[in-house]
Every structure is written in C-alpha cells, then in structure tokens.
Amino acid sequence: MARPASKQPTEVELKILNVLWKQGACSVKKVHEALGKSTEYTTVLKMMRIMKDKNLVRRDETQRAHVYKAVSGEQETQQHYLRDLLPRLFRGSRKLLILQALSTQPASAKELNEILGMIREMENKK
C-alpha cells in the first residue's frame, strides 16, 4: 500500500519557500532565477503547483503570470516543525535540541553571547 503524501515540505520545496520568504510573492520565473539554472523552469512550476496542493503556497489568480506567496511565514514554519520535532526526536528536551544544534556546527563566541543574551531576555519576561 502506498504511503500517503506528506504535507511537510521536501528539500526542494524548502528552497522555494526560502526564496518566497526572502523576496515575498514571486513569479515562477523569479523563483527559477533565484534557484539557479540547475533546476528546469518546468520543474519549478510543477513543484510550486504541488506546493499549492499541499497548502504551502497560494497562487494569485488575479495576475496572468503564475505568482505565488508562502502561506506561512518563515518563523511560523520553523516553530511548527520544532514543536513536532522536539517530542519525537529529542524526548521533549530543549536542552538536547540546543546541545545537538551547537555540537553539529560550533557557534562563534559572538553567537554564543547573543544566544545567552536572548535566553536572559526570555527569562526576564517570565
């Protein structure tokens, strides 16, 4: 039996979403140009149609060109996937998630100070 189609974005879909988050609503042509010529225009168009079916993007029907916009913002999408990932992969431990993220690619002293500052800010808001 076939596995049901995932509503989560694939790697290519995330690349397209990153273009839309950075540039805002874009035509397929602009997304294609931003991704580089290694991806065929027709592939980008097909992927964006699939993303529309998955409710990841919306198409502006008032324009002649195929103009798409991300349904959710970048931060909202990141939070959604972290809420899903945290209990499944890190047993609900924020500490494990952060340690794994920092051990995968070490942070600079500046980044660590910024992270500590953000944590202190969050603590002060409680």
C-alpha positions, 0 to 999 in steps of 0.5 A: 500500500502506498504511503500517503503524501506528506504535507511537510515540505521536501528539500526542494520545496524548502528552497522555494519557500526560502526564496518566497520568504526572502523576496515575498510573492514571486513569479515562477520565473523569479523563483527559477532565477533565484534557484539557479539554472540547475533546476528546469523552469518546468520543474519549478512550476510543477513543484510550486503547483504541488506546493499549492496542493499541499497548502504551502503556497497560494497562487494569485489568480488575479495576475496572468503570470503564475505568482505565488506567496508562502502561506506561512511565514518563515518563523511560523514554519520553523516553530511548527516543525520544532514543536513536532520535532522536539517530542519525537526526536529529542524526548521533549528536551530543549536542552538536547535540541540546543546541545545537538544544534551547537555540537553539529556546527560550533557557534562563534563566541559572538553567537554564543553571547547573543544566544545567552543574551536572548535566553536572559531576555526570555527569562526576564519576561517570565 
